[in-house]
């Protein structure tokens, strides 16, 4: 069940989830993704494990006062732009986990995820790092991820630290999962943020409408809302993403096998828009 929902609403969501799981990606969406992955950008990302060459710009000076400050993010206080790739984030998170530096393992993907325009991000991150529950919650999430899998890691962080929502703690889980890939049972965690959810919402409207489900738009808006996703929704997300990526690998010659992370990035980039 979702937070604060009725049984009838959940039944409608379950029906839409079932139709999406059956259809996965409509033909025109698969075609658009196939064209993208065969192009220069998609091919470069497809050739790197964990979409490692995908990079964003960060400005260390925006994060003055944040500590610990990992070396991968550039010189503390620098006003220059530092370009940080997913592969660099993966290595930095792995090193922090190896040393039990839980807060540092969060800082790297958090700053990376905010990019060059962090807005209120530094103030929010400072409060997160200062909260007494943060280190234990992150450590517990990694332990749950390794012992039980991605959804257990998500459940451990859901609501655990004020200000740390799923759009950013799934980035932490994603890179922790990549860093501990051989030890994580089941599907690896993927990033889920408002942009990815918006792409899935558009797909849900199209898929549910095509199947003749009632009130599809309202159900899709609630099911794939802009945030606040429950562990149940995260499980549905992972199942759908892994199955859809498998379908793409079977249907699109250029799409690599076993790469739901590439689908997440394509949805984030808006390769197909409903």
C-alpha positions in Angstrom: 0.0 0.0 0.0 1.0 3.6 -0.5 1.1 6.2 2.3 -2.3 7.4 3.3 -4.2 5.6 0.5 -7.5 3.7 0.3 -7.8 0.1 -0.7 -9.8 1.1 -3.8 -7.0 3.5 -4.9 -4.4 0.8 -4.4 -6.4 -1.7 -6.5 -6.5 0.9 -9.4 -2.8 1.4 -9.0 -2.2 -2.4 -9.1 -4.2 -2.7 -12.3 -2.2 0.0 -14.0 1.1 -1.5 -12.8 0.0 -4.9 -14.2 -0.8 -3.4 -17.6 2.5 -1.5 -17.7 4.4 -4.7 -16.7 2.7 -6.5 -19.6 3.2 -3.9 -22.3 6.5 -2.5 -20.9 7.5 -0.1 -23.7 5.2 0.7 -26.6 6.7 0.2 -30.1 7.3 3.9 -30.8 9.1 4.3 -27.5 11.3 1.3 -28.2 12.0 2.8 -31.6 13.0 6.2 -30.1 15.3 4.5 -27.6 16.8 2.4 -30.3 17.7 5.4 -32.4 19.2 7.2 -29.4 21.3 4.2 -28.3 22.7 3.9 -31.8 23.6 7.6 -32.0 26.8 9.1 -30.6 25.5 10.0 -27.1 23.7 6.7 -26.5 26.5 4.6 -27.9 29.1 6.3 -25.6 26.9 5.7 -22.6 26.0 2.2 -23.6 29.7 1.3 -23.8 30.4 2.2 -20.2 29.4 0.0 -17.3 27.0 2.0 -15.1 26.8 4.7 -17.8 30.1 5.7 -16.3 31.0 8.4 -18.8 27.9 10.4 -18.1 29.2 13.5 -16.3 27.8 16.7 -14.7 29.4 20.0 -13.8 29.9 20.9 -10.1 31.3 24.2 -8.5 33.0 23.5 -5.2 32.5 27.1 -4.0 28.8 26.5 -3.9 29.3 24.0 -1.2 31.4 26.0 1.2 31.2 24.6 4.7 30.2 21.1 3.7 32.3 18.4 5.3 33.6 15.9 4.7 34.6 17.1 1.3 35.8 14.4 -1.1 38.8 15.0 -3.3 36.9 13.8 -6.4 34.7 16.9 -6.2 37.7 19.3 -6.7 39.5 21.7 -4.4 37.4 22.9 -1.5 36.2 26.4 -2.2 37.3 26.5 -5.8 35.2 28.7 -8.0 36.0 26.7 -11.1 33.8 24.1 -12.7 34.7 20.5 -12.0 33.3 17.8 -14.3 32.5 14.6 -12.4 31.5 11.4 -14.1 29.4 8.5 -12.9 32.4 6.3 -12.9 34.3 8.7 -10.6 31.3 8.9 -8.3 31.2 5.1 -8.2 34.9 4.8 -7.2 34.7 7.6 -4.7 31.6 6.0 -3.0 33.3 2.7 -3.0 36.4 4.1 -1.3 34.3 5.9 1.3 32.3 2.7 2.1 35.6 0.8 2.4 36.7 3.2 5.1 33.3 3.4 6.8 33.0 7.1 6.0 29.2 7.0 5.5 28.6 10.8 5.3 31.3 11.1 2.7 29.7 8.3 0.7 26.5 10.5 0.7 28.2 13.8 -0.1 29.7 12.6 -3.4 26.4 11.5 -5.1 24.5 14.4 -3.5 26.7 17.1 -4.8 27.0 15.3 -8.2 23.2 15.0 -8.4 22.7 18.8 -7.7 25.1 19.7 -10.5 26.2 23.3 -11.2 23.0 24.9 -10.0 22.5 23.5 -6.5 19.9 26.1 -5.3 19.1 25.2 -1.7 21.1 22.0 -1.9 24.1 23.1 0.3 21.9 24.2 3.2 19.8 21.0 3.0 22.9 18.8 2.9 24.4 20.6 5.8 21.3 19.9 7.9 21.4 16.2 6.8 25.0 15.8 7.7 24.4 17.4 11.1 21.6 15.1 12.0 22.6 12.5 14.6 20.7 9.7 12.7 22.5 10.2 9.3 25.6 8.0 9.8 23.7 5.1 11.3 20.9 5.3 8.7 23.4 5.2 5.8 25.4 2.3 7.4 22.2 0.4 8.0 21.0 1.0 4.4 24.2 -0.5 3.0 24.0 -3.4 5.4 20.4 -4.0 4.3 21.3 -3.6 0.6 24.0 -6.3 0.9 21.9 -8.7 3.1 18.5 -8.3 1.5 18.7 -6.2 -1.6 17.8 -2.8 -3.0 14.2 -2.5 -1.6 15.5 -3.3 1.9 18.1 -0.5 1.5 15.4 1.9 0.3 13.1 1.0 3.3 16.0 1.7 5.7 16.4 5.2 4.4 12.7 6.1 3.7 11.9 8.8 6.3 15.0 8.1 8.3 16.7 11.5 8.0 14.8 14.8 7.7 15.6 16.4 4.3 17.0 13.3 2.7 14.4 12.2 0.3 14.3 9.4 -2.3 15.5 11.5 -5.2 18.9 11.7 -3.5 19.1 8.6 -1.3 18.4 6.5 -4.3 21.5 8.1 -5.9 23.4 7.0 -2.8 22.0 3.5 -3.0 22.7 3.3 -6.8 26.4 4.1 -6.4 26.7 2.0 -3.3 25.1 -0.9 -5.2 27.6 -0.5 -8.1 30.5 -0.3 -5.6 29.3 -3.5 -4.0 27.8 -5.1 -7.1 29.1 -8.7 -6.4 27.6 -8.6 -2.9 24.1 -7.3 -3.6 21.3 -9.9 -4.0 18.7 -9.3 -6.7 18.4 -6.3 -8.9 20.8 -3.4 -8.3 19.3 -0.2 -7.1 18.5 2.6 -9.6 18.0 6.3 -9.3 14.4 7.4 -9.0 13.8 11.2 -9.1 11.0 13.5 -10.3 12.2 13.5 -13.9 12.3 9.8 -14.2 8.9 9.6 -12.5 7.5 12.1 -14.9 8.6 10.0 -17.9 7.0 6.9 -16.3 3.9 8.9 -15.6 3.6 9.7 -19.3 4.1 6.1 -20.2 1.5 5.0 -17.6 -1.1 7.4 -19.1 -0.4 6.1 -22.6 -0.3 2.5 -21.6 -3.3 2.5 -19.3 -5.4 4.6 -21.7 -4.6 2.2 -24.5 -5.8 -0.7 -22.3 -9.1 1.1 -21.5 -8.4 1.5 -17.8 -10.7 4.1 -16.1 -9.3 7.4 -14.6 -5.8 6.5 -16.0 -4.4 10.1 -15.7 -5.5 10.5 -12.1 -4.1 7.0 -11.2 -0.9 7.7 -13.0 -0.4 11.1 -11.3 -0.7 9.4 -8.0 1.2 6.3 -8.8 4.2 8.1 -10.4 4.0 11.3 -8.3 6.8 13.8 -8.1 8.2 12.3 -4.9 7.5 10.5 -1.7 7.6 7.0 -3.2 7.1 4.1 -0.8 9.3 1.0 -0.8 6.4 -0.8 -2.6 6.6 1.8 -5.4 10.4 1.4 -5.6 10.1 -2.3 -5.9 7.6 -1.9 -8.8 10.0 0.6 -10.4 12.9 -1.8 -10.2 10.9 -4.7 -11.5 9.6 -2.7 -14.4 12.9 -1.1 -15.3 14.8 -4.4 -15.4 12.1 -6.1 -17.5 11.9 -3.1 -19.9 15.7 -3.1 -20.3 15.6 -6.8 -21.1 12.9 -6.1 -23.7 15.1 -3.4 -25.3 18.1 -5.7 -25.4 16.0 -8.3 -27.2 14.4 -5.8 -29.7 17.1 -3.2 -30.3 20.5 -4.5 -31.7 22.4 -1.6 -30.2 21.0 -1.9 -26.7 23.4 -3.8 -24.4 22.1 -6.6 -22.2 21.7 -6.1 -18.5 21.6 -2.3 -18.5 18.6 -0.9 -16.8 20.8 2.0 -15.7 21.0 3.1 -19.3 17.2 3.1 -19.5 17.0 5.3 -16.3 19.4 7.7 -17.9 17.4 7.8 -21.1 14.2 8.5 -19.2 16.0 11.2 -17.2 17.2 12.8 -20.4 13.8 12.8 -22.0 14.8 10.7 -25.0 11.1 9.9 -25.4 8.5 12.4 -24.3 4.8 11.5 -24.0 
